Amino acid sequence: MKVTTKLYQLICLSALIGISGAGFCQQTNWDKGQTFTEANDPLRTDNKNWLQVKPGLHSSFVTIDQRYAKSEVPKVKMERSAQVVGWRGERLSVQLLLWTADSIPGLKVTVSDFKSKKGKTLKSIAYARFQRYVLTDEYGSGRACGKRNAADFPSSLSADMLDDLSSFNLERKKVRPVWITIEIPRKAKQGSYSATVQVTSRQGKQQKLNLSLDVIGQLLPEVSSWSFHLDQWQHPSAVARINKLPVWSGAHFEAMKPQIQLLANAGQKVITATLNKDPWHVQTFDPYEDMIIWTKEKDGSWSYNYRVFDKWVSFMMGLGIKKMINCYSIVPWNNEIHYKDAITSKFVNVVAKPGTQAFTDMWEPFLKDFAKHLEQKGWLEITNIALDERNKEDMGLAFALIEKVAPKLGVAYADNQKTYKRYTNSDDVSTAVQHPIDANDIAERRNKGLNTTFYIYCGNSFPNQFTFSDPAESAYLGWYTLATGYNGVLRWAYNSWVENPLIDSRFRTWPAGDTYITYPQARSSIRYERLLEGIQDYEKVLVVKHMLEQKNDLVTLKKLNDAIDKLKSYSRYDGWNSDLNTAKQLLNSISVSLSK
């Protein structure tokens, strides 16, 4: 597959390395300098510390569990070699840190082929991306949801975005992290391999570091068969605005391809669709544009134009996202919907609160027609009418109407009022991570084939994916899912970009980074990479548990379960990151034993 726009080229990794089913895509290098200027660092540089730094470029492998300040001399143990372990088909991460007291233009970081002592070669499976710093803030001591005055929250720079630049100009007295991604081919032979990470500059200077890879004989399932239920809400109109394209145009859909493909590569299961006008009453920088146009004809009858909705759903399914279609919302945040008046050709706003005649008059004919349309398209069985954090009275009235006029439609909702206990057959239920569903209720819903997730948002400080969050929190989400029995995780926004997401991740109402996890032009982030890591771990655990059960190795199974059980906390505690890494190491150790 090849997609070209004015800004980038997307080439599937499988084509690059000649292996089918590799599953991931990467952008080619594009040589446009820095492409943009990062914000000035709000933190003052300690010149005394930089005076102690010897001239020239310094480089070292560092942990992926830490973000490094841009203007501070890093306090790290110099490591010229690094070792990673993974399954066939797994995506791994390594972090390299560069710093200098001088300015060094034209830095390049490349990774050689991996070779084994037995002569086996894994070609072009690793690539390096320069991390970019964005402005962030902090969670704060009070209520984090609501209007935020930037002056009330200390700002700083956070290394988060992964940029596809072929070279980078390193500033004097600055630090530049580099993220190295390794894609283990699905057909790779088990064993140990080594590669060289080479750092070069226009000045002709060169540094080499050693990178070792141990390939375990186990095979990670294809992304299409992952069971982890990832639900990150998409925001199409944000892509249109950033790329200066007419919404729903052919060029708009073309620009969305690499962005959504990145989401599909993480195992996304849900298509986010809208039923009427912006269901969240413009809580985001970009309003959600209509996908379905409701028209009141001259004779008083109703008609519905599903052209954009159909195009959007088909587009998403074509990229591999096809388990659910969650349609927002029968109860919008301000109870307001609109329709086009065929006589005046103008839109008319209507307040239609559940329980009122206006609600019934507006929603009953639509639900009937929508269900009929979905059945014709073959989508009825996977479509849910979705609600987001509405009160129990409104939710109950909405459910009653759906059950009455379109009983084949499913329902999905984010809820912290134990609504799932009153409506026990709700297809897709999510509660805030700090309001956990009882384990017995989760198990009962799972046995019925119903989906249950937890969601992270501005109301919980840990675990989360803000641009100031600890990187390992993103990986923790997969292990927390294992420990609690949930099916997966919901995050309210995948790409609801702020005004200038490349520079400043802060927003007017929520902690920085809450509104998006990837960047324009399909740029990845540390948060995305670590989230994917945790999801891969989730799938690996399922495979390993099944193998241990087949072998009746109850001792090892208990050891693994005990390690997982430590990661059940939704509150930050001392040692959580250590417990996470211990569990990951145990998983790989067991995987090696099962491969013999």
C-alpha positions in Angstrom: 0.0 0.0 0.0 1.3 3.5 -0.8 -0.4 6.7 0.2 1.1 10.0 -0.8 0.2 13.5 0.4 2.0 16.8 0.3 3.6 16.1 3.6 4.5 12.5 3.8 4.7 9.0 2.3 3.4 6.0 4.1 5.0 2.7 3.3 4.0 -0.6 4.9 6.9 -2.1 6.8 6.0 -5.5 5.3 7.0 -4.2 1.9 10.2 -2.8 3.3 11.4 -6.0 4.8 9.8 -8.4 2.4 7.7 -10.2 5.0 3.9 -10.5 4.8 1.8 -9.8 7.8 4.3 -7.6 9.6 1.4 -5.5 10.6 3.0 -2.1 11.1 3.6 0.9 8.9 6.2 3.6 9.2 6.8 6.9 7.5 9.8 7.3 5.2 12.4 9.9 6.2 11.6 13.4 4.9 14.4 15.9 4.8 12.8 19.2 5.8 15.1 20.3 8.6 13.3 20.6 11.9 9.9 21.3 10.1 8.9 23.5 13.0 10.4 25.4 15.9 9.7 24.0 19.4 8.4 26.3 22.1 11.0 28.0 24.3 11.8 26.0 27.4 10.1 27.6 30.4 12.8 26.1 32.7 16.0 28.0 33.0 19.3 26.3 32.0 21.8 25.7 34.7 24.9 27.0 32.9 27.2 25.8 35.7 26.3 22.2 35.0 26.8 22.6 31.3 30.3 24.0 31.9 31.2 20.6 33.3 30.2 18.8 30.1 33.1 18.0 27.8 33.0 19.3 24.2 31.4 17.2 21.5 28.5 14.9 21.3 27.5 12.6 24.2 25.3 9.5 23.7 24.0 6.8 25.9 21.2 4.2 26.0 18.7 5.1 28.8 15.5 3.6 30.2 12.2 4.0 28.3 10.5 4.6 31.6 11.8 8.1 31.9 11.4 11.4 30.0 14.4 13.6 29.9 14.4 17.4 30.3 15.5 19.4 27.2 17.8 21.9 29.0 19.2 20.0 31.9 22.4 18.0 31.8 21.2 14.4 32.1 22.3 12.4 35.1 22.6 9.0 33.6 25.0 6.1 33.8 26.7 5.9 30.4 25.6 2.8 28.6 27.1 1.9 25.2 25.1 -1.2 24.7 21.4 -2.3 25.2 19.6 -5.6 25.1 15.9 -6.2 24.3 13.9 -9.4 24.3 10.7 -10.1 22.3 8.4 -12.5 20.5 8.3 -13.0 16.8 5.9 -10.3 15.5 6.4 -8.0 18.4 7.2 -4.3 18.3 10.0 -3.3 20.8 11.3 0.1 21.9 14.7 1.4 23.0 15.6 5.0 24.0 18.9 6.7 23.1 19.9 10.0 24.6 22.0 12.6 22.9 23.4 15.8 24.5 26.0 18.4 23.9 27.4 21.7 25.2 28.1 22.7 21.5 25.7 23.0 18.6 25.9 20.0 16.2 24.1 20.3 12.9 22.8 17.4 10.7 22.7 14.6 13.3 21.6 11.3 11.9 20.8 8.1 13.8 20.6 4.8 11.9 20.4 1.1 12.9 22.1 -1.6 11.0 20.7 -5.0 10.1 20.6 -7.5 13.0 22.9 -10.5 12.5 23.3 -13.7 14.5 26.5 -15.7 15.1 25.0 -18.4 12.9 24.8 -16.1 9.9 21.1 -15.2 10.1 20.2 -11.7 9.2 17.1 -9.6 10.0 17.1 -6.8 7.5 15.7 -3.3 8.0 13.7 -4.1 11.1 14.7 -1.1 13.2 14.5 2.6 12.7 15.2 5.7 14.8 13.0 8.8 15.4 13.9 12.0 17.0 11.7 12.9 19.9 10.1 16.4 19.9 9.3 18.5 23.0 5.8 19.9 23.5 4.6 22.2 26.1 2.8 20.5 29.0 1.5 21.3 32.4 0.7 19.2 35.4 -2.3 17.5 37.0 -2.7 19.9 39.8 -3.9 19.4 43.4 -7.6 20.3 42.9 -10.2 19.1 40.4 -8.5 18.6 37.1 -11.7 18.6 35.0 -12.8 22.1 34.1 -11.6 25.4 32.9 -7.8 25.8 33.4 -5.9 29.0 33.5 -2.5 28.3 32.1 -0.9 30.7 34.7 -2.2 28.4 37.5 -0.3 25.4 36.3 3.5 25.3 36.0 4.5 24.6 32.4 7.4 22.6 31.1 8.6 20.8 28.0 7.9 17.1 27.6 9.5 14.8 25.1 6.6 12.9 23.6 6.2 13.2 19.8 8.2 10.9 17.5 9.2 12.8 14.4 10.2 11.2 11.1 13.1 13.5 10.2 16.1 12.2 8.4 18.4 14.5 10.4 18.3 16.9 13.3 20.2 20.0 14.3 21.2 19.6 17.9 21.3 22.9 19.8 24.0 23.8 22.3 23.4 23.0 25.9 20.4 20.8 24.9 19.3 17.2 25.2 17.6 15.3 22.3 16.1 11.8 23.0 15.8 9.3 20.1 13.3 6.5 20.1 14.4 3.3 18.4 11.7 0.9 17.2 12.4 -2.7 16.4 9.8 -4.8 14.5 10.6 -8.5 14.9 9.5 -10.3 11.7 6.9 -13.0 12.2 9.2 -15.5 10.4 12.4 -14.6 12.3 14.4 -17.5 13.7 14.7 -17.9 17.4 18.0 -16.7 18.7 20.3 -13.8 19.6 21.1 -11.0 17.1 23.2 -7.9 17.3 23.1 -4.6 15.4 25.0 -1.3 15.5 23.4 2.1 16.2 25.3 4.7 14.4 25.2 8.4 15.2 26.7 10.7 12.6 26.8 14.5 11.9 27.8 16.8 9.1 31.0 17.4 10.9 32.0 13.9 10.0 32.2 12.7 13.6 30.7 9.2 14.3 29.7 7.2 17.3 28.6 3.6 17.4 26.6 1.8 20.1 25.7 -1.9 20.3 22.1 -3.2 20.3 21.3 -6.8 21.1 18.0 -8.6 20.3 16.9 -12.0 21.7 14.1 -13.4 19.7 11.9 -15.8 21.6 10.3 -18.7 19.7 6.8 -17.7 20.6 4.6 -15.9 17.9 2.5 -12.9 18.8 -1.0 -13.3 17.2 -1.9 -11.0 14.3 -3.4 -7.6 15.2 -6.7 -8.6 13.6 -7.1 -11.4 16.1 -6.2 -9.5 19.3 -8.8 -9.7 21.9 -7.9 -6.6 23.9 -10.7 -4.1 23.4 -9.2 -0.8 22.5 -11.6 2.1 22.1 -10.1 5.5 21.4 -12.6 8.0 20.0 -11.7 9.4 16.6 -12.1 13.0 15.5 -12.3 13.4 11.7 -12.8 17.1 11.6 -9.6 17.8 13.5 -7.7 16.2 10.6 -9.5 18.4 8.1 -8.6 21.5 10.1 -4.9 20.7 10.5 -4.5 19.8 6.9 -6.6 22.7 5.6 -9.0 20.4 3.8 -12.7 20.5 3.2 -14.4 18.2 5.7 -15.5 14.9 4.2 -13.8 15.6 0.9 -11.7 12.9 -0.9 -8.5 14.7 0.2 -9.8 14.7 3.8 -10.3 10.9 3.8 -6.9 10.4 2.1 -5.2 12.5 4.9 -7.0 10.4 7.5 -5.6 7.1 6.2 -2.2 7.0 7.8 -3.6 8.6 11.0 -6.3 5.9 11.4 -4.0 3.2 10.2 -1.8 3.9 13.2 -4.8 3.4 15.4 -5.8 0.2 13.6 -2.2 -1.1 14.1 -2.8 -0.9 17.9 -5.8 -3.1 17.6 -8.6 -0.5 17.8 -12.0 -2.2 17.8 -14.6 0.6 17.6 -15.7 3.1 15.0 -16.7 6.4 16.6 -19.7 7.9 14.7 -22.1 10.7 15.4 -25.9 10.7 14.9 -26.6 14.4 14.7 -24.8 17.7 15.6 -21.7 17.7 17.9 -22.9 15.4 20.8 -20.4 16.9 23.2 -21.5 20.5 22.7 -18.1 21.6 21.3 -16.0 20.6 24.3 -13.1 20.1 21.8 -11.1 22.7 19.8 -12.8 21.4 16.6 -16.6 20.8 16.6 -17.7 17.4 15.4 -19.1 17.7 11.9 -22.4 16.0 11.0 -22.3 12.5 9.6 -26.1 12.2 9.2 -28.2 15.0 7.9 -31.8 15.0 9.2 -34.3 16.8 6.9 -37.9 17.7 7.7 -39.6 17.6 4.3 -42.3 20.0 3.2 -45.1 17.6 4.0 -43.7 17.1 7.6 -42.2 13.7 7.0 -38.5 12.9 7.8 -35.7 11.9 5.5 -32.1 11.1 6.5 -28.9 11.4 4.4 -26.5 8.7 5.4 -23.9 9.3 2.7 -21.1 10.6 5.0 -21.9 8.0 7.7 -21.7 5.2 5.2 -18.5 6.5 3.7 -16.9 6.9 7.2 -17.9 3.4 8.4 -16.7 1.8 5.1 -13.4 3.7 5.3 -12.8 2.6 8.9 -13.7 -1.0 8.1 -11.3 -0.9 5.1 -8.5 -0.2 7.6 -9.4 -3.1 9.8 -11.6 -1.5 12.5 -14.9 -3.4 12.3 -15.9 -4.9 15.7 -18.3 -2.1 16.8 -19.9 1.1 15.6 -20.7 3.3 18.6 -22.9 6.2 17.6 -23.1 9.3 19.8 -25.5 10.5 21.1 -29.1 10.0 21.8 -28.6 12.2 24.8 -26.2 15.0 23.8 -24.5 17.1 26.5 -26.9 20.0 26.0 -29.9 17.9 24.8 -29.8 19.8 21.6 -30.1 18.3 18.1 -30.9 19.9 14.8 -32.5 19.2 11.4 -32.6 20.8 8.0 -35.9 22.5 7.1 -36.7 21.6 3.5 -38.7 24.8 3.0 -36.0 27.2 4.2 -32.9 25.0 3.6 -31.7 26.2 7.0 -30.9 24.2 10.1 -33.2 24.4 13.1 -32.0 23.7 16.6 -34.3 21.7 18.9 -33.9 20.9 22.6 -35.1 17.3 23.0 -34.7 16.2 26.6 -35.5 12.5 27.3 -39.0 12.2 28.5 -40.4 15.1 26.6 -42.7 14.9 23.5 -40.0 16.6 21.4 -37.6 13.7 22.3 -40.0 11.1 21.2 -41.1 13.0 18.0 -37.5 13.5 16.9 -35.9 10.2 17.9 -38.5 7.6 17.2 -38.7 8.0 13.4 -34.9 8.3 13.2 -34.2 5.2 15.2 -36.6 3.2 13.1 -35.1 4.4 9.8 -31.6 4.1 11.1 -32.1 0.5 12.1 -33.6 -0.3 8.7 -30.6 1.4 7.0 -28.1 -0.5 9.1 -29.8 -3.8 8.4 -29.5 -3.1 4.7 -25.8 -2.4 5.0 -25.2 -5.5 7.2 -24.1 -3.4 10.2 -27.0 -3.7 12.5 -25.6 -6.4 14.7 -22.4 -4.4 15.5 -24.0 -0.9 16.0 -24.7 0.6 19.4 -26.5 3.8 20.3 -24.0 5.4 22.6 -24.2 7.8 25.6 -21.5 9.5 27.5 -21.8 10.2 31.2 -25.5 11.1 31.3 -27.6 10.9 34.4 -29.5 7.7 35.2 -32.9 9.2 34.6 -32.1 10.4 31.0 -30.3 7.1 30.3 -33.3 5.0 31.4 -35.7 7.0 29.2 -33.4 6.7 26.2 -33.0 3.0 26.7 -36.7 2.6 26.9 -37.3 4.3 23.6 -34.6 2.3 21.9 -36.1 -0.9 23.2 -39.5 0.1 22.1 -38.9 1.3 18.5 -35.5 -0.4 17.5 -34.9 -3.3 19.8 -32.1 -4.8 17.6 -29.9 -1.8 18.1 -27.3 -2.3 20.9 -26.5 0.3 23.5 -23.1 1.5 24.8 -22.3 4.0 27.5 -19.7 5.5 29.8 -21.2 5.5 33.3 -20.4 5.7 36.9 -23.8 5.1 38.4 -23.9 1.3 38.2 -26.4 1.5 35.3 -25.1 -1.9 34.2 -26.8 -3.5 37.2 -30.2 -2.1 36.0 -29.6 -2.9 32.4 -27.7 -6.2 32.5 -27.6 -6.8 28.8 -26.0 -3.5 27.7 -23.6 -4.4 24.8 -20.7 -2.1 25.7 -20.2 -0.6 29.2 -17.3 1.5 30.4 -16.7 3.0 33.9 -14.1 5.4 35.1 -10.9 3.6 36.3 -11.5 4.9 39.9 -15.0 3.5 39.9 -14.3 -0.1 39.2 -17.0 -2.7 38.4 -17.1 -5.7 40.7 -15.1 -8.6 39.4 -18.1 -10.9 39.6 -20.1 -8.5 37.4 -17.3 -8.3 34.9 -17.1 -12.1 34.7 -20.8 -12.4 34.4 -20.9 -9.9 31.5 -17.9 -11.6 29.8 -19.8 -15.0 30.0 -22.7 -13.3 28.3 -20.5 -12.1 25.5 -20.9 -8.4 26.7 -18.0 -6.0 26.6 -16.8 -4.2 29.7 -14.0 -1.6 29.8 -12.6 1.1 32.1 -11.9 4.6 30.9 -9.2 7.1 31.7 -9.9 10.8 31.5 -9.2 14.2 33.2 -10.7 12.9 36.5 -7.9 10.3 37.3 -4.3 11.1 37.7 -3.1 7.5 37.5 -2.8 5.5 35.4 -3.2 8.0 32.5 -1.7 9.2 29.2 -1.2 12.9 29.7 2.0 14.4 28.1 3.4 14.7 31.6 2.5 11.1 32.7 5.2 8.6 33.4 5.8 6.7 30.1 5.2 3.3 31.7 1.7 4.3 32.7 0.6 3.6 29.2 2.0 0.1 29.3 0.4 -0.4 32.8 -3.0 -0.1 31.2 -2.7 -3.5 29.5 -1.6 -5.1 32.7 -4.3 -3.4 34.8 -6.8 -4.9 32.3 -5.4 -8.4 32.9 -5.4 -7.9 36.7 -9.0 -6.7 36.9 -10.7 -8.9 34.2 -11.9 -6.0 32.0 -12.0 -6.5 28.3 -9.9 -3.4 27.5 -9.7 0.4 27.9 -11.6 3.4 26.6 -9.9 6.8 26.1 -12.1 9.7 25.1 -9.9 11.1 22.4 -7.3 9.7 19.9 -6.8 12.9 17.9 -8.9 15.8 19.2 -6.0 18.1 18.6 -5.6 21.4 20.3 -4.9 24.6 18.3 -1.2 23.8 17.7 -0.6 20.2 18.8 3.0 20.0 17.5 4.0 22.8 19.9 1.6 23.0 22.9 -0.4 20.0 24.2 -2.2 22.1 26.8 -6.0 22.7 26.5 -8.4 25.1 28.1 -10.3 22.6 30.2 -8.1 19.4 30.8 -4.6 18.4 31.7 -2.2 18.6 28.8 -2.3 15.7 26.4 -5.8 14.5 27.5 -7.2 15.3 24.1 -4.9 13.3 21.8 -2.3 10.5 21.8 -0.9 10.8 18.3 0.2 13.8 16.3 -0.7 15.2 12.9 0.7 13.5 9.8 0.6 10.1 11.6 3.4 11.0 14.0 3.6 8.5 16.8 4.3 9.3 20.5 5.9 7.7 23.5 2.4 7.3 24.9 1.2 5.4 21.8 4.3 3.2 21.7 4.0 2.2 25.4 0.3 1.7 25.1 0.9 -0.7 22.2 3.6 -2.4 24.3 1.0 -3.1 27.1 -1.5 -4.4 24.6 1.0 -6.8 23.2 1.8 -7.9 26.7 -1.9 -8.6 27.3 -2.0 -10.8 24.2 1.2 -12.6 25.2 -0.1 -13.4 28.6 -3.3 -14.9 27.1 -1.1 -17.2 25.0 1.2 -18.1 27.8 -1.6 -18.9 30.2 -3.2 -21.2 27.7 0.0 -23.1 27.2 0.6 -23.4 31.0 -3.0 -24.7 31.4 -2.4 -27.2 28.7 0.8 -28.4 30.4 -1.0 -28.3 33.8 1.9 -26.2 35.1 -0.1 -24.7 38.0 2.9 -23.6 39.9 4.2 -21.3 37.1 0.7 -20.2 36.3 0.2 -19.1 39.9 3.5 -17.3 39.8 2.4 -15.3 36.8 -1.0 -14.6 38.2 0.5 -13.3 41.4 2.8 -10.9 39.5 -0.3 -9.7 37.5 -2.4 -9.3 40.6 0.1 -6.7 42.0 -0.9 -4.4 39.1 -4.6 -4.1 40.1 -4.2 -0.6 41.7 -5.8 2.5 40.1 -3.9 4.7 42.6 -0.2 5.4 42.2 1.9 3.5 44.7 5.6 3.2 45.5 7.1 0.5 43.3 4.4 0.3 40.7 6.9 0.7 37.8 9.2 -1.9 39.4 6.3 -4.3 39.7 5.4 -3.7 36.1 8.9 -4.4 34.9 9.2 -7.5 37.1 6.0 -8.9 35.6 7.2 -8.2 32.1 10.5 -10.0 32.8 8.7 -12.9 34.2 6.5 -13.2 31.2 9.4 -13.3 28.9 11.2 -15.8 31.1 8.3 -18.1 31.0 7.9 -17.6 27.3 11.6 -18.7 26.8 11.0 -21.8 28.9 7.9 -22.7 26.9 9.8 -22.3 23.6 12.3 -25.1 24.5 
